Amino acid sequence: MIKSEALIAKILSSSTPRFVELYGNDSVEIQYQSLRYIELLKNFKAAFGTSEVELFSTPGRTEIGGNHTDHNNGRVLAAAVNLDNIAVAAKNDSNIIRIESKGYPKIEINLSILKPIDKESFTSAAIVRGICSRIKEMGYSTGGFDAVINGGVPKGSGLSSSASFEVLIGAIINHLFNGGSIDPVSIAQIGQYAENVFFGKPCGLMDQTACSVGGMVAIDFENPGEPVISRVKFDFAATGFSLVITDTGGHHADLNDEYAAIPNEMKSVARELGKEVLRQVKQEEVVRAIPSMREEVGDRALLRALHFHGDNQRVLKEVEALEQDDFRTFLSLVIESGQSSFMYNQNIYPLTNIKEQGVSLGLAISELILKGNGAWRVHGGGFAGTIQAFVPQDLLNEYVNAMENVFGKDSCYKLFIRPVGSIKVEI
């Protein structure tokens, strides 16, 4: 650990090669990130006084393939991106965790209570308490610490700011109290546990895993306790395409029931066939049983089951196409995935507010501009928020201008895939 003043001096005097790895080699971006870290170090000193501190960074993630497949033990293709949440943290030799983050209420957690508290449901405090509880259950150490966080993964961006936050907290505790001995997959599982049990939202494990592990990864959750993670070797920069995420607006706050219905309905189909999750049944079994299940589970659940099996297989095809450097086939599979999400999974707009269909509108504009030249699909959980597009350079300005004309200035994020996951940042 090192004093915050010394870290500021190092950032000002160094070329910070770690920043190039995390944020790219654009000099303007590196300067911005340097000032960002310096400001956070100063904020920590103002909030908690002079102390020896550590720096942490956890990326957001983009889901590339496998939309709503992870929670039924399916496959996904995901990647860490260059937008991240960063933190300055230090032990405080107490049993209290204190966290400040711009734009959010201060968090103070007494570690003498490590069980869910009803009034904390759906709050960041619940996440922090849940992470500490699970780490303790697993036989690792926890303790009081102070932290100041800068959220560079925009909330509601579809880049999984919540999972990034969860993994960031896990990384802080891992390095401050456990010498970094907890592996990245376990950190992801701890974050998922906190979100499921303490926060109160059912979720799969894709988001946390991609944020924690980094790079482009294919993840097979057939055994969710031991997911099989494979790094995908592909030079995306060499394609001449940009990965563009567009925030179409809308809010996720009132959509918990919509999100929860997807895994629940998929699992209801599996239960009718004597299993717990759809990964344990074959698509042909579902198709054969449709006549007998329609009344019991409903047609939407059956459509969502068909989406699961289709997208679960598409992940394999996408990975194969990338590893064979067949980018055109990959793009066609991305479009297929998006069509399946719209028609079968039905997570493009909420039934409670059909007047607002920002995601649908964004997809329609994307098709008008990119058809035959790129790919587009819903991104993440759906119902509101973001879409993903692979855009050739000669159409990039036209595409971004068209999307921002509808959804507002700075609604588009032009991203690259970050090679590393959640880390303690060494300057």
C-alpha positions, 0 to 999 in steps of 0.5 A, a space after each residue: 500500500 502507498 500514500 495517496 500523495 505518492 500515488 498522485 505524484 507517480 501518476 503525474 510523472 509516469 507514462 502509466 502503461 497500466 492505463 494504456 492496457 485498460 483504456 487504450 493508447 489515445 493520449 486524450 483518454 489517458 490524460 482523462 483517466 489520469 485526472 480521474 484517478 487523481 481526483 478520486 485520490 483527493 476525494 478519498 483524502 477529503 472524506 477519510 483523511 491521509 492513509 495508505 491506499 490501494 487502487 482498484 478497477 473493474 470493467 463493465 461488460 458487453 453480452 455478445 451472444 446468449 441472451 437470457 441463457 445463463 440463468 438456465 445453465 446455458 452458454 454465453 459469449 461476453 467481453 469486458 469493455 473499457 468503461 470501468 468503475 474505479 475505487 480508492 480503498 484502505 483498511 480502517 481497523 474497525 468492523 465498519 465499511 464506509 463507502 462514498 460514491 458520487 451520485 449515490 447515498 453513503 454506505 455504512 455497513 456494520 459487519 456484526 450483522 451479516 444476514 439480509 435486512 428487509 429495508 436494505 433490499 434493492 440497495 447497494 448496502 445490501 450488495 456489500 453486506 451480502 458479499 461480506 456474508 458470503 466471503 465469510 461463509 467461504 472461510 475467507 476474511 473480511 474487515 472494515 475499510 473505507 472506499 471512494 468509488 467513481 462509477 465509469 460504467 453508466 447506470 442503465 447503459 446495459 454494460 452491467 454497472 451493478 455487476 461491475 460494482 459487485 465485483 469491485 467490492 469483492 476485489 477490494 475485500 479480496 486484496 485488502 484482507 485475503 492477499 488476492 487469494 480468491 480466484 476471479 470466478 469465485 469473486 463473480 459467484 460471490 457477487 451473484 449470491 449477494 444480488 440474489 439473496 441480499 439485494 433480492 433480484 434473480 440473475 445469472 452469472 454471466 455479468 459478474 464473470 465477464 467483469 471479473 475475468 476480462 477479455 472475450 470469454 465463452 462461458 458454459 454454465 451447465 454446472 453453475 458451481 464450476 462454469 467452464 470459461 474459455 477465452 476466445 482468440 479473435 482480433 476484433 480491432 482488425 475487422 474494421 468494425 466498431 462495437 457501438 452500444 446505444 442507450 435508447 432511454 427508459 428505466 429499469 427500476 420498475 422492471 424487476 417483475 419483467 426480468 424475473 418472469 423470463 427465468 421463471 417461465 423458462 424453468 416452468 417448462 423444464 419442470 413440466 418435463 421433470 427437470 429444473 432448468 432448460 439446459 437439462 432438456 432437449 429442444 425436441 422434447 419441448 416441441 413434442 410436449 407443446 400441446 400438453 403444456 400450453 394451458 399449464 405454462 402458457 405460450 410465452 413460456 414455450 416461446 422463451 424456451 425455444 429462444 433459450 435452445 436456439 441462442 444456446 446453440 448459437 453461442 457455439 456457432 459464434 465462437 466457431 465463426 470467430 475462431 475461424 476468422 469468419 466475421 460475416 457468419 458471426 454477424 449473421 448469427 448476431 442478427 439471428 440472436 436479436 430476432 429470436 430475442 424480439 420474437 420468442 424471448 419478448 424482452 424488447 419492451 414491457 407489456 406495462 408500457 407499450 407506448 414507449 418502445 425505445 429498444 424497438 425503435 433503435 433496432 429498426 433504425 439500426 436495420 435501416 442503416 446496417 442491413 447487409 453491412 453490420 449487425 444489431 441486437 438487444 443488449 443485456 436484460 432488455 425491456 428498456 435501455 440499450 442495443 448493440 451494433 457492429 458497425 463498419 467504419 464507413 458507416 460509423 458517423 452516419 450510424 452514430 448521428 442517426 441514433 443520437 438524433 433520436 436518443 440524444 447526444 452522447 447516447 452512443 458508446 464506442 467501445 473496445 474489448 478490455 483484455 483484463 478483468 477486475 484488478 488492483 491497479 499498480 501504478 
